[in-house]
Amino acid sequence: MESRSKVMETAKNYLTTAASVAASAMLARTVINEFLPSELRSLASTGIHKLFGRFSAEHTIIIPQTEGLNPNELYDAASIYLRTKISPTMKRLRASKSEDKNKVVITFDVGEEIIDIFQGTEYKWMLISQEETSNSRNGEKSIQIRWFELKFYSKYKDVMLDNYFPHILERSKEIKAADRLLKIITNKYDEWHYSIELNHPATFKTLAMDAELKRIIMEDLARFVKRKEYYKRIGKAWKRGYLLFGPPGTGKSSLIAAIANNLRFDIYDLDLKEICSNSELKTLLVGMPNKSMLVIEDIDCSIDLRNRDEEKEKKSKDDEVTLSGILNCVDGLWSTSGEERIIVFTTNYKDRLDPALLRPGRMDMHIHMGHCGPDGFRVLASNYHCIDDHPIFEEIDELLKEVEVTPAEVSEELLRSDDVDIALRGLVKLLHKKRKESQEEKHKAEDSQDNQQRDGESNQIDQEKQHLESETGVSNYESIEEIVGDQDWSQDA
């Protein structure tokens, strides 16, 4: 009994001491975070972590900001990734904004701890900063040295190296892509020369087109960006080609902008009239980075693209851009000069393109940008007037099934008034007018066809008269019946 009392007393003393140490540690941490400057706070935190680290089953990995003179890619990736893991309970945060960013960036401060849970495992991050002095020609110079300390249980070391770090690197790329401003770049001669910010607001949500076609395009793009290993396995360049064709005003340029905004790809708008040879075309292609879009608008009007049979008659192919040069960049060896690229050609007249540009493997999807239908109209109504339904919608839907009107024309009517009723009545008036014009044109076409048929019949009668005249030697008869009658009379005589 006495022995048991001693054990209980010893355990009690041990727990009391442990609780006292824990309380002291918490108090020390509070004092450090609240009252010490950031430089001293990081040193104190480092000392405390080292002291308790000796009694822990945790591993600690140091991730310095630089390795020698080179930046540490993992440090930069972790800085971006951990911005998304900031807790509302954190007391010290840092805010910054640069000229090329549209928003304020919030990050955690030196000495703050972030806990990240990945695949059920806890990872503790802390940013440490320390000032060091180095000698230079101008005397001593202070340098701020920063690094991350990452703590985790030692048994998860393989998981961290094989899964956690790759996850951070990949996720940081996605965050950077979403944050950066997109650009549209065009060429001057054989150089990508001019660039401006791509501020086009088009997205697939605001795009006025058939809902099913929109779904197919979005799924195709999502499938493409995930297929790097697939393209490598089947031995094809990791690219995707889209041919957009249809009348002016049907949204071809808006679809290009929506694809760029969706994938976060810069647009390289290639002006074929600025380049003089296939070699310059290749130079431009090589100068494009991965994850980008090559766009050639109105390709049927850009230059005179001969077919390849006509090219063979020329002695030299290097003094102009040829169809073969275009095909080589789209589907030949030069198409492998980059990865994860989208190639887009647009035309108002698909039938004017050489069949070689249309075969499978070059332009993977042929997308007809047609006139505005009910789906497209409802998207535009939501965009311009924030409505999903209206009593006039049913009448407009029926008219759109009969009348050919472009999304641009519908948008123009919807912009004419902030009053939704006035705007929709104006659109109905336009559709009725177009239907009347269409019916009149149809009647004119029918009348023209009837006239052509009558003219054809008249020509046929004239030809038959001429034929009979040549056989009988008789002329100046008013009708075939006269000739036949005269023939019968002469026979009776």
Secondary structure, DSSP 8 states (H G I E B T S, - for coil): -HHHHHHHHHHHHHHHHHHHHHHHHHHHHHHHHHHS-HHHHHHHHHHHHHHHHTT-SEEEEEEESEETTEE-HHHHHHHHHHGGG--TT---EEEE--TT-SS-EEEE-TT-EEEEEETTEEEEEEEEEEEEEEEETTEEEEEEEEEEEEEEEGGGHHHIIIIIHHHHHHHHHHHHHHHS--EEEEEETTEEEEEEE------TTT--S-HHHHHHHHHHHHHHHT-HHHHHHHT--SEEEEEEE-STTSSHHHHHHHHHHHHT-EEEE--GGG--SHHHHHHHHHTS-SSEEEEETTHHHHS----HHHHHTSS-STTS--HHHHHHHHHSGGGGSSSSEEEEEEES-GGGS-HHHHSTTTSSEEEE-----HHHHHHHHHHHH--S--TTHHHHHHHHHHS---HHHHHHHHHS-SSHHHHHHHHHHHHHHHHHHHHHHHHHHHHHHHHHHHHHHHHHHHHHHHHHHHHH-----S-HHHHHHHHHHHHH-
